[in-house]
């Protein structure tokens, strides 16, 4: 167990008790300490992903439900705690003349946890094209 900011605890439970590798936080437990399923926010586009990041509360899970191609950087603001489940999907960006090589797919100024409940989830950046 790892203590995070604001009295939040992170449990990474990828073991025989939790084969789904669920991320548990103190905020996902009731007053008796029983685990409560986190709120899941499904996203399938860049706009939906950025909105979910902006609007999510600590402990909520943002789940990617379709491959997303970025045209600008996703930003996680200072003080935000984001759990992103790639769910076997790809978040990608192709660097072109319009997007310089210093482009960041995700600008993280907060706290970001990335997991993949699928098998092939990834964040990828490729170079080339115009």
C-alpha positions as CSV (number, residue, x, y, z in Angstrom):
1,X,0.0,0.0,0.0
2,X,1.3,3.4,-0.9
3,X,0.1,6.6,0.7
4,X,-0.7,9.4,-1.7
5,X,-1.7,13.0,-1.3
6,X,-4.9,14.1,0.4
7,X,-5.2,11.0,2.7
8,X,-5.5,8.7,-0.4
9,X,-4.0,5.2,-0.4
10,X,-3.1,3.2,-3.6
11,X,-3.3,-0.5,-3.6
12,X,-2.0,-2.3,-6.7
13,X,-3.7,-5.6,-6.5
14,X,-2.6,-7.7,-9.4
15,X,-2.5,-11.0,-7.4
16,X,-4.6,-14.0,-6.7
17,X,-7.1,-11.9,-4.8
18,X,-7.6,-9.5,-7.7
19,X,-6.5,-10.9,-11.1
20,X,-7.9,-7.9,-12.9
21,X,-5.2,-5.7,-11.4
22,X,-7.7,-3.2,-10.0
23,X,-6.4,0.0,-8.5
24,X,-8.0,0.5,-5.1
25,X,-7.9,3.8,-3.3
26,X,-9.0,4.7,0.2
27,X,-11.7,6.8,-1.5
28,X,-13.1,3.7,-3.1
29,X,-14.0,2.1,0.2
30,X,-17.1,2.6,2.3
31,X,-17.1,3.5,6.0
32,X,-16.6,-0.2,6.9
33,X,-13.5,-0.4,4.7
34,X,-15.3,-2.5,2.0
35,X,-14.2,-2.0,-1.5
36,X,-16.5,0.0,-3.8
37,X,-16.2,-0.3,-7.6
38,X,-14.7,3.0,-8.9
39,X,-16.8,5.1,-11.2
40,X,-15.8,4.3,-14.8
41,X,-15.8,7.1,-17.4
42,X,-15.7,5.6,-21.0
43,X,-13.9,7.7,-23.6
44,X,-13.7,7.1,-27.4
45,X,-12.2,10.4,-28.7
46,X,-9.6,13.0,-27.9
47,X,-12.2,15.5,-26.8
48,X,-13.9,13.0,-24.6
49,X,-10.6,12.0,-23.0
50,X,-9.6,15.6,-22.2
51,X,-13.1,16.3,-20.8
52,X,-12.9,13.2,-18.7
53,X,-9.5,14.2,-17.3
54,X,-10.7,17.7,-16.6
55,X,-14.0,16.6,-14.9
56,X,-12.9,13.4,-13.1
57,X,-12.6,13.1,-9.4
58,X,-9.7,11.3,-7.7
59,X,-10.2,7.5,-7.8
60,X,-12.4,7.5,-10.9
61,X,-11.2,5.3,-13.7
62,X,-11.0,6.7,-17.3
63,X,-11.4,3.8,-19.7
64,X,-10.4,4.1,-23.4
65,X,-13.1,2.3,-25.5
66,X,-11.7,3.0,-29.0
67,X,-8.3,3.8,-30.5
68,X,-7.7,7.5,-30.3
69,X,-5.4,9.5,-32.6
70,X,-4.3,12.8,-31.0
71,X,-4.0,16.0,-32.9
72,X,-2.9,18.0,-29.8
73,X,-1.5,17.2,-26.4
74,X,-3.7,15.9,-23.6
75,X,-3.0,17.8,-20.4
76,X,-3.3,16.7,-16.8
77,X,-3.4,19.8,-14.6
78,X,-1.5,20.3,-11.3
79,X,-3.4,18.6,-8.4
80,X,-5.3,16.1,-10.6
81,X,-5.0,12.4,-9.9
82,X,-5.9,10.4,-13.1
83,X,-6.2,6.6,-13.5
84,X,-6.2,5.8,-17.2
85,X,-7.1,2.3,-18.4
86,X,-6.0,1.7,-22.0
87,X,-8.3,-1.3,-22.2
88,X,-6.3,-2.9,-25.0
89,X,-6.6,0.3,-27.1
90,X,-4.0,2.7,-28.6
91,X,-3.6,6.4,-28.0
92,X,-1.4,7.5,-30.9
93,X,0.0,10.6,-32.4
94,X,1.8,11.0,-35.7
95,X,4.4,13.8,-35.6
96,X,4.3,15.8,-38.8
97,X,5.5,19.3,-39.9
98,X,2.5,20.7,-38.0
99,X,3.5,18.9,-34.8
100,X,7.1,19.3,-33.9
101,X,9.3,16.5,-32.5
102,X,9.1,18.2,-29.1
103,X,5.4,17.4,-29.0
104,X,4.2,15.5,-25.9
105,X,1.3,13.2,-26.3
106,X,0.4,13.7,-22.6
107,X,1.6,16.7,-20.6
108,X,1.4,15.5,-17.0
109,X,1.5,18.2,-14.3
110,X,-0.5,16.1,-11.9
111,X,-0.5,12.4,-11.0
112,X,-1.1,9.8,-13.8
113,X,-1.5,6.0,-13.4
114,X,-1.7,4.1,-16.7
115,X,-2.9,0.5,-16.7
116,X,-4.1,-1.9,-19.4
117,X,-7.0,-4.2,-18.6
118,X,-6.6,-5.5,-22.2
119,X,-3.5,-7.1,-23.7
120,X,-2.3,-4.7,-26.4
121,X,-2.9,-1.2,-25.0
122,X,-0.3,1.4,-25.7
123,X,0.5,5.0,-26.1
124,X,2.5,5.5,-29.3
125,X,4.2,8.4,-31.1
126,X,5.5,8.0,-34.7
127,X,7.5,10.4,-36.8
128,X,7.1,11.2,-40.5
129,X,4.5,12.5,-42.9
130,X,3.6,16.0,-43.6
